[in-house]
């Protein structure tokens, strides 16, 4: 008597078969020769399996992972009770189970490679993605490799499937987070002042978790970089220093940026004092600063400027004072690194010599049917003495319109003469001349004198 099996290959020695633990199993053992029917008995079956003595069906649900050797004996129905015996080997393996349950995040534009793992089952294994959902730029290979270069940040849920050599499968829901590209966000460090305390915090974007900072190169002497990204200390040497700043995220990903830091003398207002001023006399004084870097911007920080004076952003104190007295104020200068310096000043405005118009005459002139006027302006000083070398500016109008500006300078007798534009003569025309300003260095214009004269033709 010999044996055959409808589901197990046999030979003269033993046969092998991979069977899944905790999964129903069935195979039929047959006998040939002798006299049917046959009766089957076994020795050493794997736990959970039984052999039907009448049909030779080996079935059940294996409970233990191991490789088992067992034997089956078939006895025929003849009076002699002929027997046949065959040894078998059956490997009980666990069902495949995807062991990977989480994935380390990737990063935009950074090469990504993740290897999935499986327990149980019988290799080789074939991996696939059940449906869509991988991040753009990433693919799944049959060997369980997730690989590629992600092109978009976000969190991408998907399901992977593993199939073992005997067709058993397992699915596992996973998600892959793609972080934004890790970058040093600080584009530059503000300048430092020699001998003055300095602190500036660095910033980063992208990556994940907390950041840790490192330095490659040399900071200015006296400064140091902390792991938290703060450059601080007190510089001891001036100059411009270049170095690389690196940031690392929780997943040990790095980004580097080249930076420079300049150390200059402290910013200071170098103008020791500003000159006094005279009421009514144009005034200008330029303030200066030393140290710092870049361009400076000036502003009033406290107190009050003399009435009539203003401080420009360029540091020029200018105007025409209108009131005598002493004014105290503080100015602030700010350099391109937002460093500031203050200085207090006082300006004494005195009442200086004045000049005024003492008389204006306007004479009608008619020539060849043309009408015009001649104005004579007399200028005196505060004591009433005629004053020469005064630039007098005035405006002629005809019937209250058509203004024409004229300027003339007083002579030694303190008079300046002006001629109006001509027009066709007609009765009822009004010509008028008004003084608008007097100018002479060191003198203030006193507007208390007469200002206009006119006539009607």
Secondary structure, DSSP 8 states (H G I E B T S, - for coil): -EEEESSS---SS----EEETTSEEEEEEEEESSSSS-EEEEES--TTEEE-TTT-EEEEE--S-EEEEEEEEEE-SSTT--EEEEEEEEEEE---EE-------EETTSEEEEE--EESS-SS-EEEESSS---TTEEE-TTSEEEEE--S-EEEEEEEEEE-TTS-EEEEEEEEEEE---EE-------EETTSEEEEE--EESSSS--EEEEEE---TTEEE-TTSEEEEE--S-EEEEEEEEEE-TT--EEEEEEEEEEE---EE-------EETTSEEEEE--EESS-S--EEEEEEE---TTEEE-TTSEEEEE--S-EEEEEEEEEE-TTS-EEEEEEEEEEE---EEEEEEEEEEEEEETTEEEEEEEEEEEETTS-B--S-EEEEEEEETTEEEEEEEEE--TTSEEEEE---EE--TT-EEEEEEEEEE-TT-EE-TTS--EEEEE-
